[in-house]
Amino acid sequence: MRRALFILALLVLVAPATLHAQSGWQNRRAVARPKPIPLANTPDWFKDYKFKQDKFTFVRIKYNVKEPNDGNRRRAWGRSAWATDHPDADLALCSQIEELTNLKTESLVRELTDETLPNYPFIYLSEPGQLELADAEVTALRKYLENGGFLMVDDFWGDSEWQNFYEQFKRVFPDREPTELDIKHEIFNCVYSLKEKPQVPSINSAIYGRESGITWEPYHGGDSRTVHFKAIFDDKNRMMAIICHNTDLSDGWERSAEDEWYSQEFSAKKALPMGINIVFYALTRP
């Protein structure tokens, strides 16, 4: 893991600028690579091809959800919530990273209890609003994060989904509280400098609210209006996890080439720069 961090740190110091991907997923099925899109204010780095054989792996976590008990359709859909926007979102972000750094990339799916998980320094968890961790998963996630791994949580909305995630994560770290990050934190400025915390709605919500300027997802309720980026730190103040609440960065990755307006307003300005910043920060922090 430390070798992977060191390699990417070197790449960023001598590397490139915009963002490309290799297929992933457990059965290695072929998936077309999304084409990187132009991003504003990309650092003018030089690509060092000495590192072209090195690889970054985007690992999406597969998990179970609570059984629906209220007839809610969205809760029922939650049975496969872990796969939301997969694999296109993962591959689109990987495409951008590959273009930016000349680092080879791949996308995989793993469970928290997979014995190979410690080989990957970065993991991603989507839509944890109905997440339910088994005891073995709680233990495995705690060990992974305490040993230097980094978790990104994304795409969940409203107070009820936050409460469920919070309760599950407190089982992992009973004595640690999520801390709201200030926009001046390095994670918002390490590659791309963001002026505000990026709130990215799904493409359908964005188009629906285009005239009114709505950037949240109204069907989640009024408590989804305010975007939050919170972090979990260890005893040495190392960020172990970033929690992106009331925002859907992955839809901004996935839909980056689908609608020109959405691509420019949300993918290019918010979702992709923030995703790149998170990966960069996770793999190069002390």
C-alpha positions as CSV (number, residue, x, y, z in Angstrom):
1,M,0.0,0.0,0.0
2,R,2.8,2.4,0.9
3,R,4.5,1.7,-2.4
4,A,1.4,2.6,-4.2
5,L,1.1,5.9,-2.4
6,F,4.8,6.7,-3.1
7,I,4.4,5.9,-6.8
8,L,1.4,8.2,-7.2
9,A,3.1,10.9,-5.2
10,L,6.0,10.8,-7.7
11,L,3.6,10.8,-10.6
12,V,1.8,13.9,-9.4
13,L,5.1,15.8,-9.0
14,V,6.2,15.2,-12.6
15,A,3.0,14.3,-14.3
16,P,0.0,15.5,-16.5
17,A,-3.4,17.1,-16.9
18,T,-7.2,16.3,-17.8
19,L,-8.4,12.5,-17.2
20,H,-9.0,7.5,-18.9
21,A,-9.7,4.0,-17.8
22,Q,-9.3,0.3,-18.1
23,S,-12.2,-2.0,-17.7
24,G,-12.9,-3.5,-14.3
25,W,-15.4,-5.6,-12.4
26,Q,-15.1,-9.1,-11.1
27,N,-16.0,-10.9,-14.2
28,R,-13.7,-8.7,-16.3
29,R,-16.5,-8.1,-18.8
30,A,-15.6,-5.6,-21.6
31,V,-16.8,-2.1,-21.0
32,A,-16.2,0.8,-23.4
33,R,-13.9,3.4,-22.0
34,P,-15.5,6.8,-21.5
35,K,-13.6,9.6,-23.3
36,P,-12.1,12.2,-20.9
37,I,-13.7,15.6,-21.1
38,P,-11.9,19.0,-20.9
39,L,-11.6,20.4,-17.4
40,A,-10.9,24.0,-16.6
41,N,-7.8,25.0,-14.7
42,T,-6.0,21.7,-15.1
43,P,-2.4,21.8,-13.9
44,D,0.1,21.9,-16.7
45,W,2.1,18.9,-15.8
46,F,4.6,16.8,-17.7
47,K,3.8,13.2,-18.2
48,D,6.7,10.9,-17.2
49,Y,6.3,7.6,-19.1
50,K,8.6,5.8,-16.8
51,F,5.6,5.0,-14.7
52,K,3.2,3.8,-17.4
53,Q,3.2,0.2,-16.1
54,D,2.0,1.3,-12.6
55,K,-1.6,1.1,-11.8
56,F,-4.3,2.8,-9.7
57,T,-7.3,0.6,-8.8
58,F,-10.7,2.1,-8.1
59,V,-12.4,-0.4,-5.7
60,R,-16.2,-0.2,-5.3
61,I,-17.6,-1.9,-2.2
62,K,-20.4,-4.4,-2.5
63,Y,-22.6,-4.5,0.6
64,N,-26.0,-5.6,1.9
65,V,-28.9,-3.4,2.8
66,K,-31.7,-3.5,5.3
67,E,-34.8,-5.3,4.3
68,P,-37.6,-2.9,3.3
69,N,-40.5,-2.9,5.8
70,D,-42.5,0.0,4.7
71,G,-43.3,-0.6,1.1
72,N,-41.0,2.2,-0.1
73,R,-39.9,1.5,-3.7
74,R,-36.6,3.3,-3.2
75,R,-35.8,1.1,-0.2
76,A,-36.6,-1.9,-2.3
77,W,-34.3,-0.7,-5.0
78,G,-31.7,-0.4,-2.3
79,R,-31.0,-4.1,-2.5
80,S,-28.5,-3.2,-5.3
81,A,-27.7,0.3,-4.1
82,W,-24.0,-0.5,-4.0
83,A,-24.0,-0.8,-7.8
84,T,-25.6,2.6,-8.5
85,D,-23.9,4.2,-11.5
86,H,-21.6,1.2,-11.8
87,P,-19.5,0.6,-13.9
88,D,-19.7,3.8,-16.0
89,A,-19.0,6.2,-13.1
90,D,-16.0,4.3,-11.9
91,L,-14.6,4.1,-15.4
92,A,-15.2,7.7,-16.2
93,L,-13.3,8.9,-13.2
94,C,-10.5,6.4,-13.9
95,S,-10.4,7.7,-17.5
96,Q,-9.7,11.2,-16.2
97,I,-7.1,10.0,-13.8
98,E,-5.3,8.0,-16.4
99,E,-5.2,11.0,-18.8
100,L,-4.0,13.3,-16.0
101,T,-1.2,11.1,-14.6
102,N,-0.4,8.5,-17.3
103,L,-1.0,6.0,-14.6
104,K,-2.8,2.8,-15.7
105,T,-6.2,2.4,-14.0
106,E,-8.7,-0.3,-13.4
107,S,-12.1,-0.6,-11.7
108,L,-13.0,-3.6,-9.4
109,V,-15.7,-4.6,-7.1
110,R,-14.9,-6.1,-3.7
111,E,-16.6,-6.9,-0.4
112,L,-15.2,-5.5,2.8
113,T,-14.2,-9.0,4.0
114,D,-12.3,-9.8,0.8
115,E,-8.8,-10.9,1.8
116,T,-7.3,-8.9,-1.0
117,L,-8.8,-5.6,0.1
118,P,-5.6,-4.4,2.0
119,N,-3.9,-4.4,-1.4
120,Y,-5.9,-1.4,-2.5
121,P,-5.4,2.0,-0.8
122,F,-8.7,3.5,-2.0
123,I,-12.3,2.1,-1.7
124,Y,-15.6,3.7,-2.7
125,L,-19.0,3.1,-1.2
126,S,-22.2,4.4,-2.9
127,E,-25.7,5.0,-1.5
128,P,-25.3,3.9,2.1
129,G,-28.7,5.2,3.1
130,Q,-29.9,1.6,3.8
131,L,-26.5,0.1,4.4
132,E,-26.3,-2.8,6.9
133,L,-22.9,-4.1,7.9
134,A,-22.3,-7.6,9.2
135,D,-20.1,-7.9,12.3
136,A,-17.3,-9.3,10.1
137,E,-17.6,-6.3,7.8
138,V,-17.4,-3.9,10.7
139,T,-14.2,-5.5,11.9
140,A,-12.7,-5.7,8.4
141,L,-13.5,-2.0,7.7
142,R,-12.0,-0.8,11.0
143,K,-8.8,-2.8,10.3
144,Y,-8.6,-1.6,6.7
145,L,-8.9,2.1,7.7
146,E,-6.6,1.9,10.8
147,N,-3.9,0.2,8.6
148,G,-3.8,3.2,6.1
149,G,-6.7,2.6,3.8
150,F,-9.0,5.4,2.6
151,L,-12.8,5.3,2.2
152,M,-14.9,7.6,0.0
153,V,-18.7,7.6,0.7
154,D,-21.0,9.2,-1.8
155,D,-24.6,9.6,-3.1
156,F,-27.0,9.6,-0.2
157,W,-29.5,12.3,0.7
158,G,-31.6,13.6,3.6
159,D,-31.5,13.1,7.4
160,S,-32.9,9.6,7.5
161,E,-30.3,8.2,5.1
162,W,-27.6,10.1,7.1
163,Q,-28.9,8.6,10.4
164,N,-28.7,5.1,9.0
165,F,-25.1,5.6,7.7
166,Y,-24.1,7.3,11.0
167,E,-25.4,4.4,13.1
168,Q,-23.6,1.8,11.0
169,F,-20.4,3.7,10.9
170,K,-20.4,4.2,14.7
171,R,-20.2,0.5,15.0
172,V,-16.8,0.8,13.1
173,F,-15.5,3.7,15.2
174,P,-17.7,4.1,18.4
175,D,-15.4,6.9,19.7
176,R,-15.0,8.9,16.5
177,E,-17.3,11.6,15.2
178,P,-17.5,12.9,11.6
179,T,-16.0,16.3,11.3
180,E,-17.4,18.9,8.8
181,L,-14.7,20.0,6.4
182,D,-14.0,23.7,5.7
183,I,-13.8,24.7,2.1
184,K,-10.2,25.8,2.8
185,H,-9.2,22.2,3.6
186,E,-6.5,20.8,1.3
187,I,-8.9,18.2,-0.2
188,F,-10.9,21.0,-1.9
189,N,-7.7,22.6,-3.3
190,C,-5.0,20.0,-3.8
191,V,-5.3,19.7,-7.6
192,Y,-8.4,21.8,-8.6
193,S,-9.3,24.8,-6.4
194,L,-13.0,24.7,-5.7
195,K,-14.7,27.8,-4.5
196,E,-17.6,26.0,-2.9
197,K,-18.5,22.5,-1.7
198,P,-19.8,20.8,-4.9
199,Q,-23.4,19.7,-4.8
200,V,-24.2,17.5,-7.8
201,P,-27.7,16.2,-8.4
202,S,-28.6,13.3,-10.6
203,I,-28.9,14.3,-14.2
204,N,-32.7,14.1,-14.2
205,S,-33.0,16.2,-11.0
206,A,-30.6,18.8,-12.5
207,I,-32.6,19.1,-15.7
208,Y,-35.9,19.2,-13.8
209,G,-34.6,22.0,-11.6
210,R,-32.6,23.8,-14.3
211,E,-34.9,26.9,-14.5
212,S,-35.1,27.3,-10.8
213,G,-31.5,26.7,-10.0
214,I,-32.1,23.7,-7.8
215,T,-29.0,21.6,-7.2
216,W,-30.3,19.1,-4.8
217,E,-32.7,16.2,-5.3
218,P,-36.2,17.4,-4.3
219,Y,-37.8,14.0,-3.9
220,H,-35.5,13.4,-0.9
221,G,-37.1,16.3,0.9
222,G,-36.1,19.7,2.2
223,D,-33.4,18.2,4.4
224,S,-31.3,17.4,1.3
225,R,-30.8,21.0,0.4
226,T,-27.5,21.5,2.2
227,V,-24.4,19.7,1.0
228,H,-22.0,18.2,3.5
229,F,-18.4,16.9,3.3
230,K,-17.4,15.3,6.5
231,A,-14.3,13.3,7.5
232,I,-13.2,10.7,10.0
233,F,-9.7,11.2,11.4
234,D,-7.4,8.8,13.3
235,D,-5.4,9.7,16.4
236,K,-2.7,11.2,14.2
237,N,-5.2,13.5,12.4
238,R,-4.9,11.4,9.2
239,M,-8.1,11.4,7.2
240,M,-9.4,7.8,6.9
241,A,-12.7,8.6,5.2
242,I,-14.5,11.3,3.5
243,I,-18.3,11.3,3.5
244,C,-20.1,13.2,0.7
245,H,-23.7,13.8,1.8
246,N,-26.5,15.5,-0.1
247,T,-24.5,15.2,-3.3
248,D,-24.1,12.6,-6.1
249,L,-20.6,13.0,-7.5
250,S,-20.8,9.6,-9.2
251,D,-23.7,10.7,-11.4
252,G,-21.5,13.6,-12.5
253,W,-18.8,11.1,-13.5
254,E,-21.1,8.7,-15.2
255,R,-23.1,11.3,-17.2
256,S,-20.2,13.5,-18.2
257,A,-20.7,12.9,-21.9
258,E,-24.5,12.5,-22.0
259,D,-25.9,16.1,-21.8
260,E,-23.8,19.1,-22.7
261,W,-25.3,21.5,-20.2
262,Y,-25.1,18.9,-17.3
263,S,-21.6,18.0,-18.4
264,Q,-20.4,21.6,-18.3
265,E,-22.2,22.7,-15.1
266,F,-21.8,19.6,-12.9
267,S,-19.4,17.1,-14.4
268,A,-16.6,19.5,-15.5
269,K,-16.9,22.1,-12.8
270,K,-17.8,20.0,-9.8
271,A,-18.0,16.2,-9.9
272,L,-14.8,15.3,-11.8
273,P,-12.5,17.9,-10.1
274,M,-13.7,16.8,-6.7
275,G,-13.3,13.1,-7.5
276,I,-9.8,13.8,-8.7
277,N,-9.0,15.8,-5.6
278,I,-10.2,13.1,-3.3
279,V,-8.2,10.4,-5.0
280,F,-5.1,12.6,-5.2
281,Y,-5.4,13.5,-1.5
282,A,-6.1,9.9,-0.4
283,L,-3.0,8.5,-2.2
284,T,-0.5,11.3,-1.4
285,R,-1.3,12.4,2.2
286,P,1.2,11.6,4.9
